[in-house]
């Protein structure tokens, strides 16, 4: 009877042959994919900046989900945001609690009706976790404020567009300590308006903002961005403001 076992020499040859097979992607193919991803990121940034360069004012709804390290249930909130060039922004939390944030270039005012208090400070003195404010305020010049890279996972969003990873340039942080690791951004494929902003903090906390019902160049009035302190409300100078 003929043995079904391979001779030793043949077995060794088979092992060598299997070891040489291209089980993984060739190095050249991997480099090509990385280069294409980098080109796609540059194209998204170019179109995003062009879109916001053409935008005189903007309003949108937002939903915020904050996942706190060590807690199973995330914190959720929602509201409306308004942006008007040059440098004006209003951020209204409507649920679960009412809170209004006004930004005029570098001046920031936060009105908390529940506490009958107005906090005033400077955007450059706020924690970098306030990045959605600065990001929306300066999206037309994204590359001036951030180093832009592909999302670390290489993930792509709606329409196959790559997600962006932003690393802030020169954002002042309280005490000089780094609190934000990086900022993830996804854009809408047709309009190239910002769809989501995800703040990844060093602590492991992640705050994600999703923007919908975006309307641009609707002629927002300057009065929308002005605030008069109500009677009986205290004004507190805040050198450092925590995340909204």
Residue frames as a rotation matrix with the C-alpha (Angstrom) as fourth column:
UNK 1
0.584 0.812 0.000 0.00
0.812 -0.584 0.000 0.00
0.000 0.000 -1.000 0.00
UNK 2
-0.196 -0.646 0.737 1.33
0.614 -0.667 -0.421 3.44
0.764 0.370 0.528 -0.94
UNK 3
-0.357 0.007 -0.934 1.91
0.881 -0.331 -0.339 5.81
-0.311 -0.944 0.112 1.98
UNK 4
0.535 0.612 0.582 -0.11
0.729 -0.683 0.048 9.03
0.427 0.399 -0.812 1.98
UNK 5
0.643 -0.364 -0.674 2.57
0.396 -0.595 0.699 10.80
-0.656 -0.716 -0.238 4.08
UNK 6
0.938 -0.347 0.006 4.70
-0.208 -0.575 -0.791 13.43
0.278 0.741 -0.611 2.28
UNK 7
0.330 -0.910 -0.249 8.43
0.827 0.406 -0.388 12.76
0.455 -0.078 0.887 2.09
UNK 8
0.270 -0.266 -0.925 10.45
0.769 -0.519 0.373 15.02
-0.580 -0.812 0.065 4.39
UNK 9
-0.778 -0.629 0.013 11.99
0.492 -0.595 0.635 17.00
-0.391 0.501 0.772 1.50
UNK 10
-0.486 0.682 0.547 8.60
0.556 -0.241 0.795 17.59
0.674 0.690 -0.262 -0.12
UNK 11
0.457 0.687 -0.565 7.12
0.869 -0.209 0.448 18.68
0.190 -0.696 -0.693 3.21
UNK 12
-0.137 -0.611 -0.780 9.92
0.653 -0.648 0.392 21.19
-0.745 -0.456 0.488 3.77
UNK 13
-0.901 -0.179 0.394 9.44
0.430 -0.477 0.767 22.55
0.051 0.861 0.507 0.25
UNK 14
-0.029 0.979 0.200 5.71
0.737 -0.114 0.666 22.98
0.675 0.167 -0.719 0.89
UNK 15
0.417 0.139 -0.898 6.36
0.839 -0.439 0.321 24.97
-0.350 -0.888 -0.300 4.09
UNK 16
-0.591 -0.716 -0.372 8.78
0.470 -0.680 0.562 27.29
-0.656 0.157 0.739 2.27
UNK 17
-0.744 0.367 0.559 6.27
0.505 -0.240 0.829 27.82
0.438 0.899 -0.007 -0.53
UNK 18
0.314 0.919 -0.237 3.44
0.846 -0.157 0.510 28.66
0.431 -0.361 -0.827 1.90
UNK 19
0.119 -0.344 -0.931 5.68
0.766 -0.565 0.307 31.11
-0.631 -0.750 0.197 3.74
UNK 20
-0.845 -0.531 -0.055 6.29
0.351 -0.630 0.693 33.01
-0.403 0.567 0.719 0.51
UNK 21
-0.253 0.829 0.498 2.61
0.883 -0.012 0.469 33.37
0.395 0.559 -0.729 -0.37
UNK 22
-0.807 -0.064 0.588 1.18
-0.013 -0.992 -0.125 36.94
0.591 -0.109 0.799 -0.09
UNK 23
-0.321 0.719 -0.616 -1.03
0.914 0.406 -0.002 36.38
0.248 -0.564 -0.788 2.98
UNK 24
0.056 0.300 -0.952 -1.01
0.569 -0.793 -0.216 40.06
-0.820 -0.530 -0.216 3.85
UNK 25
0.958 0.280 0.068 -1.30
0.227 -0.588 -0.776 43.11
-0.177 0.759 -0.627 1.64
UNK 26
0.189 -0.926 0.327 1.91
0.920 0.051 -0.388 43.90
0.343 0.374 0.862 -0.24
UNK 27
-0.242 -0.370 -0.897 3.86
0.741 -0.667 0.076 46.83
-0.626 -0.647 0.436 1.19
UNK 28
-0.974 -0.161 0.162 3.37
0.228 -0.668 0.709 48.77
-0.007 0.727 0.687 -2.04
UNK 29
-0.270 0.954 0.132 -0.40
0.515 0.028 0.857 48.34
0.813 0.300 -0.499 -1.89
UNK 30
0.268 0.329 -0.905 -0.51
0.961 -0.159 0.227 49.51
-0.069 -0.931 -0.359 1.73
UNK 31
-0.608 -0.569 -0.554 1.53
0.501 -0.816 0.288 52.61
-0.616 -0.103 0.781 0.88
UNK 32
-0.861 0.338 0.380 -0.79
0.248 -0.373 0.894 53.32
0.444 0.864 0.238 -2.05
UNK 33
0.118 0.950 -0.289 -3.84
0.787 0.088 0.611 53.10
0.606 -0.299 -0.737 0.23
UNK 34
0.074 -0.166 -0.983 -2.25
0.869 -0.473 0.146 55.45
-0.489 -0.865 0.109 2.76
UNK 35
-0.884 -0.450 -0.125 -1.35
0.314 -0.771 0.554 57.95
-0.346 0.451 0.823 0.06
UNK 36
-0.535 0.774 0.338 -4.88
0.401 -0.120 0.908 57.85
0.744 0.622 -0.246 -1.36
UNK 37
0.304 0.639 -0.706 -6.31
0.931 -0.041 0.364 58.39
0.203 -0.768 -0.607 2.14
UNK 38
-0.333 -0.514 -0.790 -4.00
0.653 -0.730 0.200 61.38
-0.680 -0.450 0.579 2.64
UNK 39
-0.966 0.015 0.257 -5.09
0.204 -0.564 0.800 62.84
0.157 0.826 0.542 -0.73
UNK 40
-0.139 0.990 -0.007 -8.75
0.624 0.094 0.776 62.33
0.769 0.104 -0.631 0.17
UNK 41
0.171 0.128 -0.977 -8.21
0.942 -0.311 0.124 64.07
-0.288 -0.942 -0.174 3.52
UNK 42
-0.759 -0.521 -0.391 -6.60
0.377 -0.841 0.389 67.06
-0.531 0.148 0.834 1.79
UNK 43
-0.778 0.527 0.342 -9.53
0.253 -0.235 0.939 67.24
0.575 0.817 0.049 -0.63
UNK 44
0.173 0.865 -0.471 -12.09
0.869 0.091 0.487 67.15
0.464 -0.494 -0.735 2.20
UNK 45
-0.107 -0.301 -0.948 -10.25
0.779 -0.617 0.108 69.91
-0.618 -0.727 0.301 4.08
UNK 46
-0.955 -0.289 0.066 -10.07
0.255 -0.686 0.682 72.03
-0.152 0.668 0.729 0.91
UNK 47
-0.469 0.851 0.236 -13.81
0.347 -0.068 0.935 71.69
0.812 0.520 -0.264 0.25
UNK 48
0.217 0.517 -0.828 -14.75
0.968 -0.001 0.253 72.19
0.130 -0.856 -0.500 3.91
UNK 49
-0.438 -0.474 -0.764 -12.73
0.595 -0.789 0.149 75.40
-0.674 -0.390 0.628 4.10
UNK 50
-0.961 0.112 0.252 -14.18
0.160 -0.516 0.841 76.62
0.224 0.849 0.478 0.80
UNK 51
-0.119 0.985 -0.122 -17.73
0.701 0.171 0.693 75.97
0.703 -0.003 -0.711 2.04
UNK 52
0.343 0.250 -0.906 -17.24
0.903 -0.354 0.244 77.97
-0.260 -0.901 -0.347 5.23
UNK 53
-0.757 -0.608 -0.241 -15.37
0.476 -0.764 0.435 80.69
-0.449 0.215 0.868 3.36
UNK 54
-0.775 0.535 0.338 -18.57
0.160 -0.351 0.923 81.21
0.612 0.769 0.186 1.33
UNK 55
0.064 0.837 -0.543 -20.76
0.838 0.251 0.485 81.13
0.543 -0.486 -0.685 4.46
UNK 56
-0.405 -0.135 0.904 -21.66
-0.139 -0.969 -0.206 84.54
0.904 -0.209 0.373 5.90
UNK 57
-0.385 0.303 0.872 -23.92
-0.920 -0.048 -0.389 83.10
-0.076 -0.952 0.297 8.61
UNK 58
-0.509 0.135 -0.850 -25.24
-0.179 0.949 0.258 79.72
0.842 0.283 -0.459 9.65
UNK 59
-0.153 0.462 0.874 -27.74
-0.983 0.016 -0.181 78.12
-0.097 -0.887 0.452 12.01
UNK 60
-0.326 0.009 -0.945 -28.19
-0.327 0.937 0.121 74.47
0.887 0.348 -0.303 12.94
UNK 61
0.786 0.486 0.382 -29.60
-0.569 0.327 0.755 72.07
0.242 -0.811 0.533 15.51
UNK 62
-0.315 -0.905 -0.287 -27.15
-0.617 0.425 -0.662 70.04
0.721 -0.032 -0.692 17.57
UNK 63
0.906 0.416 -0.085 -27.19
-0.218 0.627 0.748 66.97
0.364 -0.659 0.658 19.77
UNK 64
-0.081 -0.958 0.274 -24.41
-0.820 -0.093 -0.565 66.40
0.567 -0.270 -0.778 22.27
UNK 65
0.909 0.238 -0.343 -23.50
-0.029 0.855 0.517 63.04
0.416 -0.460 0.784 23.79
UNK 66
0.089 -0.897 0.433 -20.79
-0.858 -0.290 -0.424 62.94
0.506 -0.334 -0.796 26.44
UNK 67
0.730 0.035 -0.682 -19.33
0.168 0.958 0.230 59.63
0.662 -0.283 0.694 27.55
UNK 68
0.451 -0.527 0.721 -17.62
-0.861 -0.470 0.195 59.92
0.236 -0.708 -0.665 30.92
UNK 69
-0.290 -0.661 -0.692 -14.86
-0.352 0.746 -0.565 57.43
0.890 0.079 -0.449 31.66
UNK 70
-0.988 -0.136 -0.071 -16.10
-0.002 0.476 -0.879 54.98
0.153 -0.869 -0.471 34.29
UNK 71
-0.413 0.911 0.012 -19.80
-0.436 -0.187 -0.880 55.73
-0.799 -0.369 0.474 33.79
UNK 72
-0.629 0.195 0.753 -22.04
0.555 0.791 0.259 53.46
-0.545 0.580 -0.606 31.72
UNK 73
0.368 0.887 0.279 -24.72
0.885 -0.241 -0.399 56.03
-0.287 0.393 -0.874 30.85
UNK 74
-0.624 -0.614 0.483 -23.72
0.745 -0.654 0.131 58.98
0.236 0.442 0.866 28.65
UNK 75
-0.267 0.491 -0.829 -24.96
0.374 -0.740 -0.559 62.53
-0.888 -0.459 0.014 29.24
UNK 76
-0.416 0.191 0.889 -27.12
0.903 -0.033 0.429 63.93
0.111 0.981 -0.159 26.45
UNK 77
-0.115 0.411 -0.904 -28.25
0.279 -0.860 -0.427 67.44
-0.953 -0.302 -0.016 25.59
UNK 78
-0.239 0.101 0.966 -29.46
0.971 0.025 0.238 69.38
0.000 0.995 -0.104 22.57
UNK 79
0.154 0.321 -0.935 -30.15
0.351 -0.902 -0.252 72.85
-0.924 -0.289 -0.251 21.26
UNK 80
0.852 0.146 0.503 -29.42
0.522 -0.307 -0.796 75.37
0.039 0.940 -0.338 18.50
UNK 81
-0.088 -0.918 -0.386 -26.25
0.642 -0.348 0.683 77.07
-0.762 -0.188 0.620 17.30
UNK 82
0.918 0.347 0.192 -25.88
0.381 -0.631 -0.676 80.30
-0.114 0.694 -0.711 15.32
UNK 83
-0.098 -0.991 -0.093 -22.74
0.760 -0.135 0.636 81.62
-0.643 -0.009 0.766 13.61
UNK 84
0.916 0.338 0.218 -22.19
0.398 -0.687 -0.608 85.01
-0.056 0.644 -0.763 11.96
UNK 85
-0.081 -0.973 0.217 -19.02
0.981 -0.117 -0.157 86.46
0.178 0.200 0.963 10.46
UNK 86
0.019 -0.911 -0.411 -16.81
-0.216 0.397 -0.892 87.89
0.976 0.106 -0.189 11.64
UNK 87
-0.754 -0.622 -0.211 -16.34
0.005 0.316 -0.949 85.90
0.657 -0.716 -0.235 14.83
UNK 88
-0.402 0.678 0.616 -19.87
-0.915 -0.317 -0.248 85.93
0.028 -0.663 0.748 16.29
UNK 89
-0.609 0.207 -0.766 -21.40
-0.007 0.964 0.266 82.76
0.793 0.168 -0.585 17.69
UNK 90
-0.219 0.597 0.772 -24.37
-0.975 -0.170 -0.144 81.86
0.045 -0.784 0.619 19.85
UNK 91
-0.693 -0.081 -0.716 -24.77
-0.099 0.995 -0.016 78.37
0.714 0.060 -0.698 21.36
UNK 92
-0.187 0.741 0.645 -28.14
-0.955 -0.292 0.059 77.66
0.232 -0.605 0.762 23.02
UNK 93
-0.965 0.030 -0.260 -28.71
0.098 0.962 -0.255 74.56
0.243 -0.272 -0.931 25.14
UNK 94
-0.304 0.938 0.169 -32.43
-0.769 -0.346 0.537 73.83
0.562 0.033 0.826 25.27
UNK 95
0.847 0.530 -0.051 -32.57
-0.422 0.726 0.543 70.32
0.325 -0.439 0.838 26.75
UNK 96
-0.063 0.772 -0.633 -32.32
0.855 0.369 0.365 69.13
0.515 -0.518 -0.683 29.47
UNK 97
0.211 0.082 -0.974 -31.38
0.744 -0.660 0.105 72.55
-0.634 -0.747 -0.200 30.90
UNK 98
0.860 0.146 0.489 -31.41
0.443 -0.689 -0.573 76.02
0.253 0.710 -0.657 29.36
UNK 99
0.232 -0.836 -0.497 -28.03
0.450 -0.361 0.817 77.70
-0.862 -0.413 0.293 28.92
UNK 100
0.964 0.105 0.243 -26.85
0.264 -0.451 -0.853 80.36
0.021 0.887 -0.462 26.47
UNK 101
0.094 -0.984 -0.152 -23.27
0.640 -0.058 0.766 80.89
-0.763 -0.169 0.624 25.28
UNK 102
0.986 0.168 0.004 -22.29
0.121 -0.691 -0.712 84.04
-0.116 0.703 -0.702 23.35
UNK 103
0.077 -0.995 0.063 -18.92
0.751 0.099 0.653 84.40
-0.656 -0.003 0.755 21.61
UNK 104
0.996 0.079 -0.049 -17.67
0.030 -0.776 -0.630 87.63
-0.088 0.626 -0.775 20.05
UNK 105
0.397 -0.902 -0.171 -14.24
-0.462 -0.035 -0.886 86.84
0.793 0.431 -0.430 18.66
UNK 106
-0.512 -0.687 -0.516 -12.34
0.113 0.541 -0.833 86.20
0.852 -0.485 -0.199 21.91
UNK 107
-0.730 0.310 0.608 -14.98
-0.680 -0.417 -0.604 87.37
0.066 -0.854 0.515 24.39
UNK 108
-0.582 0.512 -0.632 -17.23
0.234 0.850 0.472 84.69
0.779 0.127 -0.614 25.88
UNK 109
-0.605 0.507 0.614 -20.38
-0.794 -0.437 -0.422 85.06
0.055 -0.743 0.667 27.97
UNK 110
-0.711 0.388 -0.586 -22.35
0.245 0.918 0.310 82.16
0.659 0.077 -0.749 29.45
UNK 111
-0.430 0.680 0.594 -25.83
-0.850 -0.526 -0.013 82.77
0.303 -0.511 0.805 30.87
UNK 112
-0.799 0.197 -0.568 -27.19
0.306 0.947 -0.102 80.11
0.518 -0.256 -0.817 33.24
UNK 113
-0.191 0.813 0.550 -30.81
-0.459 -0.569 0.683 81.10
0.868 -0.122 0.481 34.08
UNK 114
0.506 0.420 -0.754 -31.17
0.344 0.703 0.623 78.32
0.791 -0.574 0.211 36.67
UNK 115
-0.025 -0.634 -0.773 -28.34
0.996 0.048 -0.072 79.81
0.083 -0.772 0.631 38.72
UNK 116
0.921 0.390 -0.002 -29.19
0.390 -0.920 -0.026 83.44
-0.012 0.023 -1.000 37.92
UNK 117
0.316 -0.915 -0.251 -25.60
0.071 -0.241 0.968 83.91
-0.946 -0.323 -0.011 36.87
UNK 118
0.985 -0.159 -0.061 -23.58
-0.085 -0.146 -0.986 85.16
0.148 0.976 -0.157 33.90
UNK 119
0.408 -0.910 0.071 -19.98
0.458 0.271 0.846 83.94
-0.790 -0.313 0.528 33.49
UNK 120
0.971 -0.154 -0.184 -17.66
-0.239 -0.577 -0.781 86.12
0.014 0.803 -0.596 31.39
UNK 121
0.332 -0.907 0.260 -14.19
0.084 0.303 0.949 85.23
-0.939 -0.293 0.177 30.14
UNK 122
0.052 -0.448 -0.893 -11.88
-0.919 -0.371 0.132 84.84
-0.390 0.814 -0.431 27.15
UNK 123
0.911 0.315 -0.264 -12.04
-0.405 0.798 -0.446 82.03
0.070 0.514 0.855 24.58
UNK 124
0.241 -0.910 -0.338 -8.24
-0.315 0.256 -0.914 81.72
0.918 0.327 -0.225 24.68
UNK 125
-0.581 -0.427 0.693 -8.44
-0.771 0.017 -0.636 81.11
0.260 -0.904 -0.339 28.42
UNK 126
0.458 0.823 0.335 -11.05
-0.868 0.495 -0.030 78.39
-0.191 -0.277 0.942 28.16
UNK 127
-0.101 -0.422 0.901 -10.34
-0.211 0.894 0.395 74.67
-0.972 -0.151 -0.179 28.20
UNK 128
-0.782 -0.272 -0.561 -9.57
-0.588 0.024 0.809 73.27
-0.206 0.962 -0.178 24.76
UNK 129
-0.752 0.591 0.293 -12.62
0.574 0.805 -0.152 71.02
-0.325 0.053 -0.944 25.24
UNK 130
0.132 0.760 -0.636 -14.52
0.042 -0.646 -0.763 74.13
-0.990 0.073 -0.117 24.12
UNK 131
-0.756 -0.645 0.114 -13.18
0.115 0.041 0.992 73.29
-0.645 0.763 0.044 20.65
UNK 132
-0.169 0.722 0.671 -16.62
0.972 0.234 -0.007 73.16
-0.162 0.652 -0.741 18.94
UNK 133
0.684 0.410 -0.603 -16.94
0.386 -0.905 -0.179 76.90
-0.619 -0.110 -0.777 19.56
UNK 134
-0.002 -0.787 -0.617 -13.57
-0.408 -0.563 0.719 77.74
-0.913 0.253 -0.320 18.06
UNK 135
-0.687 -0.251 0.682 -13.93
0.400 0.653 0.643 75.16
-0.607 0.714 -0.348 15.31
UNK 136
0.211 0.853 0.477 -17.24
0.954 -0.073 -0.292 76.60
-0.214 0.517 -0.829 14.08
UNK 137
0.695 0.023 -0.719 -15.92
0.115 -0.990 0.079 80.11
-0.710 -0.138 -0.691 14.49
UNK 138
0.089 -0.787 -0.611 -12.84
-0.744 -0.461 0.485 79.47
-0.663 0.411 -0.626 12.34
UNK 139
0.346 0.100 0.933 -13.76
0.239 0.952 -0.190 76.56
-0.908 0.288 0.305 10.06
UNK 140
0.999 0.040 -0.013 -12.90
0.000 -0.305 -0.952 78.60
-0.042 0.951 -0.305 6.95
UNK 141
0.301 -0.953 0.026 -9.26
-0.752 -0.254 -0.608 78.61
0.586 0.164 -0.794 8.11
UNK 142
0.972 0.237 0.002 -9.12
-0.193 0.788 0.585 75.12
0.137 -0.569 0.811 9.57
UNK 143
0.561 -0.810 -0.174 -5.45
0.672 0.568 -0.476 74.49
0.484 0.150 0.862 8.77
UNK 144
-0.040 -0.553 0.832 -4.39
-0.217 -0.808 -0.547 77.70
0.975 -0.203 -0.088 10.53
UNK 145
0.199 0.243 0.949 -5.74
-0.948 -0.200 0.249 76.43
0.250 -0.949 0.191 13.85
UNK 146
0.625 0.138 0.768 -5.27
-0.450 0.868 0.210 72.65
-0.638 -0.477 0.605 13.54
UNK 147
-0.663 -0.691 -0.288 -2.89
-0.716 0.473 0.514 70.02
-0.219 0.547 -0.808 12.22
UNK 148
0.391 0.919 -0.053 -5.12
-0.858 0.344 -0.382 67.72
-0.333 0.195 0.923 10.16
UNK 149
-0.803 -0.595 -0.027 -4.62
-0.578 0.767 0.277 63.96
-0.144 0.238 -0.961 9.75
UNK 150
-0.238 0.729 -0.642 -6.79
-0.333 0.560 0.759 60.97
0.913 0.394 0.110 8.84
UNK 151
0.619 0.516 0.592 -8.83
-0.761 0.206 0.615 59.43
0.196 -0.831 0.520 11.65
UNK 152
-0.291 -0.840 0.459 -6.48
-0.910 0.390 0.138 57.03
-0.295 -0.377 -0.878 13.53
UNK 153
-0.044 0.357 0.933 -8.73
-0.097 0.928 -0.360 54.10
-0.994 -0.106 -0.007 12.64
UNK 154
-0.957 -0.288 -0.023 -8.75
-0.027 0.010 1.000 55.04
-0.287 0.958 -0.017 8.95
UNK 155
-0.305 0.931 0.201 -12.55
0.715 0.363 -0.598 55.10
-0.630 -0.039 -0.776 9.18
UNK 156
-0.952 0.135 0.276 -14.64
0.125 -0.651 0.749 56.79
0.281 0.747 0.603 6.54
UNK 157
-0.655 0.739 -0.158 -17.97
-0.060 -0.259 -0.964 58.46
-0.753 -0.622 0.214 7.10
UNK 158
0.377 0.913 0.159 -21.07
0.223 0.077 -0.972 59.16
-0.899 0.401 -0.175 5.05
UNK 159
0.937 0.061 -0.344 -20.48
-0.308 -0.320 -0.896 59.00
-0.165 0.945 -0.281 1.31
UNK 160
0.709 -0.705 0.030 -17.11
0.686 0.679 -0.263 57.33
0.165 0.207 0.964 1.84
UNK 161
0.513 -0.541 0.667 -15.42
-0.229 -0.835 -0.500 60.59
0.827 0.104 -0.552 2.82
UNK 162
-0.233 -0.670 -0.705 -12.55
0.595 0.475 -0.649 60.15
0.770 -0.570 0.288 5.28
UNK 163
0.881 0.413 -0.233 -13.02
0.416 -0.437 0.798 61.30
0.227 -0.800 -0.556 8.85
UNK 164
0.245 -0.797 0.553 -10.53
-0.051 -0.580 -0.813 63.88
0.968 0.171 -0.182 10.05
UNK 165
0.490 -0.215 -0.845 -8.35
0.869 0.202 0.452 63.98
0.073 -0.956 0.285 13.16
UNK 166
0.522 -0.238 0.819 -7.47
0.049 -0.950 -0.307 67.49
0.852 0.201 -0.484 14.33
UNK 167
0.137 -0.550 -0.824 -4.68
0.989 0.115 0.088 68.43
0.046 -0.827 0.560 16.71
UNK 168
0.920 0.392 -0.018 -4.97
0.392 -0.917 0.069 72.01
0.010 -0.071 -0.997 17.97
UNK 169
-0.087 -0.929 0.359 -2.21
0.745 -0.300 -0.596 74.52
0.661 0.216 0.718 17.32
UNK 170
-0.833 -0.485 0.267 -1.47
0.241 -0.752 -0.614 76.76
0.498 -0.447 0.743 20.29
UNK 171
0.290 0.940 0.180 -4.78
0.042 -0.201 0.979 76.46
0.956 -0.276 -0.098 22.11
UNK 172
-0.590 -0.477 0.651 -4.26
-0.584 -0.304 -0.753 77.76
0.557 -0.824 -0.099 25.63
UNK 173
0.195 0.637 -0.746 -5.34
0.252 0.703 0.665 75.28
0.948 -0.318 -0.024 28.29
UNK 174
0.766 0.176 0.619 -5.87
-0.480 -0.484 0.732 76.02
0.429 -0.857 -0.286 31.99
UNK 175
0.706 -0.530 0.469 -2.69
-0.360 0.301 0.883 75.44
-0.609 -0.793 0.022 34.01
UNK 176
-0.038 -0.753 -0.657 -0.81
-0.992 -0.053 0.118 74.57
-0.124 0.656 -0.744 30.83
UNK 177
-0.542 -0.121 0.832 -2.00
-0.251 0.968 -0.024 70.98
-0.802 -0.222 -0.555 31.07
UNK 178
-0.807 0.241 -0.539 -3.12
-0.511 0.174 0.842 69.06
0.297 0.955 -0.017 28.01
UNK 179
-0.419 0.739 0.527 -6.75
-0.478 0.314 -0.821 68.00
-0.772 -0.596 0.221 28.36
UNK 180
0.701 0.691 -0.175 -7.68
-0.470 0.264 -0.842 67.13
-0.536 0.673 0.510 24.77
UNK 181
-0.074 -0.713 0.697 -5.93
0.235 0.667 0.707 64.36
-0.969 0.216 0.118 22.86
UNK 182
-0.978 -0.176 0.113 -7.50
0.150 -0.212 0.966 65.01
-0.146 0.961 0.233 19.47
UNK 183
-0.243 0.916 -0.319 -10.71
-0.448 -0.397 -0.801 66.13
-0.861 -0.052 0.507 17.76
UNK 184
-0.703 0.069 0.708 -12.58
0.541 0.698 0.469 63.97
-0.462 0.713 -0.528 15.26
UNK 185
-0.312 0.590 -0.745 -14.54
-0.541 -0.755 -0.371 65.62
-0.781 0.288 0.555 12.46
UNK 186
-0.538 0.251 0.805 -16.92
0.706 0.657 0.266 64.20
-0.462 0.711 -0.531 9.85
UNK 187
-0.704 0.285 -0.650 -18.46
-0.438 -0.895 0.082 66.29
-0.559 0.342 0.755 7.07
UNK 188
0.378 0.878 0.293 -21.58
-0.050 0.335 -0.941 65.92
-0.925 0.341 0.171 4.95
UNK 189
-0.286 -0.614 0.736 -20.61
0.646 0.444 0.621 64.57
-0.708 0.653 0.270 1.50
UNK 190
0.204 0.440 0.875 -22.77
0.961 -0.260 -0.094 66.90
0.186 0.860 -0.476 -0.61
UNK 191
0.897 0.266 0.352 -22.45
0.217 -0.961 0.174 70.21
0.385 -0.080 -0.920 1.24
UNK 192
-0.075 -0.974 -0.214 -19.16
0.604 0.126 -0.787 69.71
0.794 -0.188 0.578 3.14
UNK 193
0.262 0.190 0.946 -20.65
-0.691 -0.648 0.321 71.34
0.674 -0.738 -0.039 6.21
UNK 194
-0.799 -0.576 0.171 -19.48
-0.508 0.496 -0.704 69.81
0.321 -0.649 -0.690 9.48
UNK 195
0.115 0.839 -0.532 -21.65
-0.238 0.543 0.805 66.85
0.965 0.034 0.262 10.47
UNK 196
0.894 0.146 -0.423 -20.02
0.342 0.387 0.856 65.70
0.288 -0.911 0.296 13.70
UNK 197
0.064 -0.881 0.469 -17.30
-0.567 -0.418 -0.709 66.89
0.821 -0.221 -0.527 16.08
UNK 198
0.829 0.151 -0.538 -15.92
0.277 0.726 0.630 64.42
0.485 -0.671 0.560 18.63
UNK 199
0.341 -0.694 0.635 -13.69
-0.770 -0.593 -0.234 65.71
0.539 -0.409 -0.736 21.44
UNK 200
0.634 -0.226 -0.739 -11.36
0.368 0.929 0.032 62.95
0.680 -0.292 0.673 22.68
UNK 201
0.676 -0.341 0.653 -9.95
-0.660 -0.675 0.331 63.98
0.328 -0.654 -0.682 26.05
UNK 202
-0.366 -0.912 -0.184 -6.80
-0.617 0.386 -0.686 62.65
0.697 -0.138 -0.704 27.68
UNK 203
-0.507 0.238 0.829 -8.97
-0.794 0.247 -0.556 61.37
-0.337 -0.939 0.063 30.55
UNK 204
-0.942 0.213 0.261 -10.85
0.286 0.915 0.284 59.07
-0.178 0.342 -0.923 28.17
UNK 205
-0.068 0.948 -0.310 -14.01
0.260 -0.283 -0.923 61.19
-0.963 -0.143 -0.228 28.10
UNK 206
-0.873 -0.136 0.468 -15.52
0.482 -0.100 0.871 61.74
-0.072 0.986 0.153 24.64
UNK 207
-0.140 0.826 -0.545 -18.02
0.067 -0.542 -0.838 64.49
-0.988 -0.154 0.020 23.78
UNK 208
-0.765 -0.061 0.641 -19.69
0.616 0.221 0.756 64.14
-0.188 0.973 -0.132 20.39
UNK 209
-0.278 0.641 -0.715 -21.68
-0.224 -0.767 -0.601 66.95
-0.934 -0.007 0.357 18.73
UNK 210
-0.588 0.175 0.789 -23.92
0.755 0.469 0.459 66.13
-0.290 0.866 -0.408 15.75
UNK 211
-0.630 0.288 -0.721 -25.26
-0.260 -0.953 -0.154 68.98
-0.732 0.090 0.675 13.61
UNK 212
-0.505 0.568 0.650 -28.50
0.840 0.498 0.217 68.77
-0.200 0.655 -0.729 11.60
UNK 213
0.551 0.828 0.102 -30.99
0.821 -0.516 -0.244 71.12
-0.149 0.218 -0.965 9.92
UNK 214
-0.358 -0.809 -0.467 -28.12
0.612 -0.581 0.537 73.31
-0.705 -0.093 0.703 8.75
UNK 215
0.701 0.545 0.460 -29.13
0.712 -0.503 -0.490 76.56
-0.036 0.671 -0.741 7.04
UNK 216
-0.325 -0.913 -0.248 -26.56
0.817 -0.403 0.412 78.95
-0.476 -0.069 0.877 5.62
UNK 217
-0.969 -0.204 0.137 -26.67
0.245 -0.846 0.474 82.60
0.020 0.493 0.870 4.55
UNK 218
-0.137 0.989 -0.051 -30.15
0.940 0.146 0.310 83.23
0.314 -0.005 -0.949 5.97
UNK 219
-0.189 0.006 0.982 -29.37
0.111 -0.993 0.027 86.79
0.976 0.115 0.187 7.08
UNK 220
0.184 0.204 -0.962 -29.10
0.937 0.260 0.234 86.37
0.298 -0.944 -0.143 10.85
UNK 221
0.683 0.182 0.707 -29.59
0.080 -0.981 0.175 89.72
0.726 -0.063 -0.685 12.61
UNK 222
-0.373 -0.908 0.193 -26.79
-0.067 -0.181 -0.981 91.16
0.926 -0.378 0.007 14.81
UNK 223
-0.048 0.435 0.899 -29.23
-0.920 -0.371 0.130 91.42
0.390 -0.820 0.418 17.72
UNK 224
0.807 0.353 -0.474 -29.35
-0.226 0.925 0.304 87.62
0.546 -0.138 0.827 17.94
UNK 225
0.212 -0.853 -0.477 -25.76
0.637 0.490 -0.595 87.69
0.741 -0.178 0.647 19.18
UNK 226
-0.501 -0.317 0.805 -26.22
-0.299 -0.810 -0.505 90.45
0.812 -0.494 0.311 21.74
UNK 227
-0.032 0.430 -0.902 -27.04
0.750 0.606 0.263 89.83
0.660 -0.668 -0.343 25.39
UNK 228
-0.146 0.084 0.986 -28.42
-0.490 -0.872 0.002 92.12
0.859 -0.483 0.169 28.08
UNK 229
-0.876 -0.244 -0.416 -27.95
0.208 0.586 -0.783 90.98
0.435 -0.773 -0.463 31.66
UNK 230
0.113 0.993 -0.016 -31.41
0.348 -0.024 0.937 90.50
0.931 -0.112 -0.349 33.25
UNK 231
0.047 0.003 0.999 -32.20
-0.749 -0.661 0.037 92.23
0.661 -0.750 -0.029 36.51
UNK 232
0.629 0.198 0.751 -31.18
-0.744 0.432 0.509 90.21
-0.224 -0.880 0.420 39.55
UNK 233
0.932 -0.359 -0.048 -28.59
0.310 0.860 -0.406 88.15
0.187 0.364 0.913 37.65
UNK 234
0.623 -0.767 -0.153 -25.01
-0.168 -0.323 0.931 88.15
-0.764 -0.555 -0.330 38.97
UNK 235
0.847 -0.466 -0.255 -22.03
-0.277 0.022 -0.961 88.64
0.453 0.884 -0.111 36.64
UNK 236
0.738 -0.604 0.300 -19.00
-0.052 0.392 0.918 86.51
-0.672 -0.694 0.258 37.54
UNK 237
0.409 -0.695 -0.591 -15.58
-0.909 -0.255 -0.329 86.89
0.078 0.672 -0.736 35.97
UNK 238
0.821 -0.057 0.569 -14.37
-0.083 0.973 0.217 83.45
-0.565 -0.225 0.794 35.02
UNK 239
0.072 -0.884 -0.463 -10.70
-0.871 -0.281 0.402 83.11
-0.485 0.374 -0.790 33.98
UNK 240
-0.941 -0.299 -0.156 -11.25
-0.337 0.835 0.434 79.46
0.001 0.461 -0.887 33.16
UNK 241
0.015 1.000 0.016 -14.51
-0.972 0.018 -0.235 78.04
-0.236 -0.012 0.972 31.90
UNK 242
-0.550 -0.182 0.815 -15.31
-0.197 0.977 0.085 74.34
-0.811 -0.113 -0.573 31.98
UNK 243
-0.980 0.172 0.099 -16.85
0.157 0.369 0.916 72.36
0.121 0.913 -0.389 29.12
UNK 244
-0.533 0.841 0.098 -20.47
-0.842 -0.538 0.036 73.39
0.083 -0.063 0.995 28.40
